[in-house]
Amino acid sequence: MKKLDIIKKDSVSTTIGVLGTAHGAGVTHLSLMLAVFMTLVMGKSVALADMSGTDCLRQAGIMLKNNFRRKSKIFKMISIYGQADASLLSELMSENFEYIIVDFGADYQKNYGQFLMCKVKLIVGNLSLWKIHYYVEFMAMTSTVKGMDKWIYLSPYPDPDSEKYFRKNFGKEILSVPCTPDPLRLGADSLDFLQELVSRFYKGRRR
């Protein structure tokens, strides 16, 4: 993996919104991967806020604490806030976190206001033949949203034909999320992917 560029700290936190096109798209998984990468590899102060309404991150913390102590130490290095809301998110922005990652789950209608305020916007969806329609519906629903051309679109190891279909019909590149069974243990492919993903946060901006 190439050496990471040093990214200058902004005067305010960089908020990263992660939103899924449907439940089970991999939003929480990607959010954790990104939080681990930014904390352990980049050495940044990171908060991860769960606004998905599922309470998954809090439950994961309990499971790790009781059964997987080594992984629990990694988990605790990230400031995780379960069952977060808009009020808590505002409080986090006044703290000294360099990055705030927000897991919005798959409810765009409920969370679009907070999501649109995030500096970086990530969309995660499945491009398998039996789930690509969720991505298509999401693209149609958000086609008139100002600034959506700057959103980053991702899919877990997408089918090549579906990827070509998506690019042809929507003019968007899909960034492939590599198979990462454990988001707390990042392999070489995952590290390269996350480095590329983070570099895209700043394309067209001064560092």
C-alpha positions as CSV (number, residue, x, y, z in Angstrom):
1,M,0.0,0.0,0.0
2,K,1.3,3.4,-0.9
3,K,2.1,5.9,1.8
4,L,-1.0,8.0,2.8
5,D,-1.0,11.7,2.0
6,I,-1.2,13.9,5.0
7,I,-4.5,15.6,5.1
8,K,-4.6,18.9,6.9
9,K,-7.1,19.2,9.7
10,D,-10.0,21.6,9.0
11,S,-11.2,24.1,11.5
12,V,-14.3,21.9,11.9
13,S,-15.0,18.2,11.8
14,T,-15.4,16.5,8.4
15,T,-18.7,14.7,8.5
16,I,-19.1,11.6,6.4
17,G,-22.6,10.3,5.8
18,V,-23.1,6.7,4.8
19,L,-26.5,5.7,3.4
20,G,-27.8,2.5,2.0
21,T,-30.2,1.9,-0.9
22,A,-31.9,-0.9,1.0
23,H,-31.5,-2.8,4.3
24,G,-28.5,-5.2,4.4
25,A,-26.5,-3.2,1.8
26,G,-23.5,-3.0,4.1
27,V,-23.7,0.5,5.5
28,T,-22.7,-0.4,9.1
29,H,-19.9,-2.7,7.8
30,L,-18.4,0.0,5.6
31,S,-18.8,2.6,8.4
32,L,-16.8,0.4,10.7
33,M,-14.1,-0.3,8.1
34,L,-13.7,3.4,7.5
35,A,-13.6,4.2,11.2
36,V,-11.0,1.6,11.9
37,F,-8.9,2.7,8.9
38,M,-9.0,6.4,9.9
39,T,-8.2,5.7,13.5
40,L,-5.5,3.0,13.3
41,V,-3.9,3.8,9.9
42,M,-4.4,7.5,9.5
43,G,-4.1,8.3,13.2
44,K,-7.2,10.5,13.2
45,S,-9.7,11.2,15.9
46,V,-12.9,9.6,14.8
47,A,-16.5,9.5,16.0
48,L,-19.0,6.9,14.6
49,A,-22.6,7.8,15.2
50,D,-25.4,5.3,14.6
51,M,-28.5,7.0,13.2
52,S,-29.7,3.8,11.5
53,G,-32.3,3.1,14.1
54,T,-31.2,-0.5,14.4
55,D,-28.9,-0.2,17.5
56,C,-26.5,-2.6,15.8
57,L,-23.3,-0.9,17.0
58,R,-24.3,-0.9,20.6
59,Q,-25.2,-4.5,20.4
60,A,-21.9,-5.3,18.6
61,G,-20.0,-3.6,21.5
62,I,-21.8,-5.8,24.1
63,M,-21.0,-8.9,22.1
64,L,-17.3,-8.0,21.7
65,K,-16.9,-7.1,25.3
66,N,-18.3,-10.4,26.5
67,N,-16.8,-12.7,23.9
68,F,-14.0,-11.2,21.9
69,R,-11.7,-9.2,24.1
70,R,-8.9,-8.6,21.6
71,K,-11.3,-7.2,19.0
72,S,-13.1,-5.2,21.8
73,K,-9.9,-3.2,22.3
74,I,-9.9,-2.1,18.7
75,F,-13.6,-1.3,18.9
76,K,-13.0,0.9,22.0
77,M,-10.4,3.0,20.1
78,I,-13.3,4.5,18.1
79,S,-15.7,6.8,19.8
80,I,-19.0,5.1,19.0
81,Y,-22.4,6.6,19.7
82,G,-25.3,4.3,19.5
83,Q,-28.9,5.5,18.9
84,A,-27.7,8.9,17.9
85,D,-30.0,11.7,16.8
86,A,-29.7,15.2,15.3
87,S,-29.1,16.8,18.7
88,L,-26.2,14.5,19.5
89,L,-24.8,15.0,16.0
90,S,-24.7,18.7,16.6
91,E,-22.9,18.2,19.9
92,L,-20.3,16.0,18.2
93,M,-19.6,18.7,15.7
94,S,-18.5,21.0,18.5
95,E,-16.0,18.4,19.9
96,N,-12.4,17.9,18.7
97,F,-13.1,15.0,16.3
98,E,-11.4,15.3,13.0
99,Y,-13.9,13.0,11.4
100,I,-17.5,12.1,12.2
101,I,-18.9,9.1,10.4
102,V,-22.6,8.8,10.4
103,D,-24.4,5.5,9.7
104,F,-27.8,6.5,8.4
105,G,-28.9,3.0,7.6
106,A,-31.3,2.8,4.6
107,D,-34.0,5.4,5.5
108,Y,-33.3,8.3,3.1
109,Q,-36.7,9.8,3.6
110,K,-36.2,10.1,7.3
111,N,-32.5,11.1,7.3
112,Y,-32.1,13.1,4.1
113,G,-31.9,16.5,5.9
114,Q,-28.9,15.4,8.1
115,F,-27.4,13.4,5.2
116,L,-27.4,16.3,2.9
117,M,-25.5,18.4,5.5
118,C,-22.6,16.0,5.5
119,K,-19.5,17.1,3.7
120,V,-18.9,13.7,2.2
121,K,-21.8,11.5,1.1
122,L,-21.4,7.8,0.5
123,I,-24.2,5.6,-1.1
124,V,-23.9,1.8,-0.6
125,G,-26.1,-0.6,-2.5
126,N,-26.1,-4.1,-3.9
127,L,-25.8,-4.6,-7.7
128,S,-26.8,-8.2,-7.7
129,L,-29.5,-9.0,-10.2
130,W,-32.2,-9.4,-7.5
131,K,-31.3,-6.2,-5.6
132,I,-30.1,-3.8,-8.3
133,H,-33.7,-2.4,-8.6
134,Y,-33.2,-0.8,-5.1
135,Y,-30.2,1.1,-6.5
136,V,-32.2,2.1,-9.6
137,E,-35.1,3.3,-7.5
138,F,-32.7,5.3,-5.3
139,M,-31.1,7.0,-8.2
140,A,-34.5,8.0,-9.6
141,M,-35.6,9.4,-6.3
142,T,-32.4,11.5,-5.9
143,S,-31.9,12.5,-9.5
144,T,-32.9,16.1,-8.9
145,V,-31.0,16.6,-5.6
146,K,-28.5,19.4,-5.9
147,G,-24.9,18.2,-5.6
148,M,-25.7,14.5,-6.1
149,D,-23.1,14.4,-8.8
150,K,-20.4,14.6,-6.1
151,W,-21.8,11.7,-4.1
152,I,-19.6,8.5,-4.0
153,Y,-21.4,5.3,-5.1
154,L,-20.3,1.9,-3.8
155,S,-21.3,-1.7,-3.9
156,P,-19.9,-4.9,-2.3
157,Y,-18.0,-6.7,-5.1
158,P,-20.5,-5.8,-7.8
159,D,-21.4,-8.0,-10.8
160,P,-19.4,-6.6,-13.8
161,D,-22.5,-6.6,-16.1
162,S,-24.6,-4.8,-13.5
163,E,-21.7,-2.3,-13.0
164,K,-21.7,-1.6,-16.7
165,Y,-25.5,-1.1,-16.7
166,F,-25.2,1.3,-13.8
167,R,-22.5,3.3,-15.5
168,K,-24.3,3.4,-18.8
169,N,-27.7,4.4,-17.4
170,F,-26.6,6.8,-14.7
171,G,-23.2,8.0,-15.8
172,K,-21.8,7.1,-12.3
173,E,-18.7,5.0,-11.4
174,I,-19.3,2.3,-8.8
175,L,-16.5,1.8,-6.3
176,S,-16.2,-1.8,-5.4
177,V,-16.0,-2.7,-1.7
178,P,-13.7,-5.7,-1.4
179,C,-14.8,-8.8,0.6
180,T,-13.9,-8.0,4.2
181,P,-15.5,-10.6,6.6
182,D,-14.3,-8.7,9.7
183,P,-14.3,-4.9,9.5
184,L,-12.0,-4.8,12.6
185,R,-9.3,-6.7,10.7
186,L,-8.4,-5.1,7.4
187,G,-6.4,-7.0,4.8
188,A,-4.3,-5.6,2.0
189,D,-7.2,-5.3,-0.4
190,S,-9.3,-3.5,2.1
191,L,-6.5,-1.1,3.0
192,D,-5.9,-0.2,-0.6
193,F,-9.6,0.3,-1.2
194,L,-10.0,2.6,1.9
195,Q,-7.0,4.7,0.9
196,E,-8.6,5.2,-2.6
197,L,-11.9,6.0,-1.0
198,V,-10.5,8.6,1.4
199,S,-8.5,10.2,-1.5
200,R,-11.8,10.8,-3.3
201,F,-13.1,12.8,-0.4
202,Y,-10.7,15.6,-1.4
203,K,-10.6,15.5,-5.1
204,G,-11.0,19.0,-6.5
205,R,-10.3,20.5,-3.0
206,R,-7.2,22.0,-1.6
207,R,-5.5,19.9,1.0
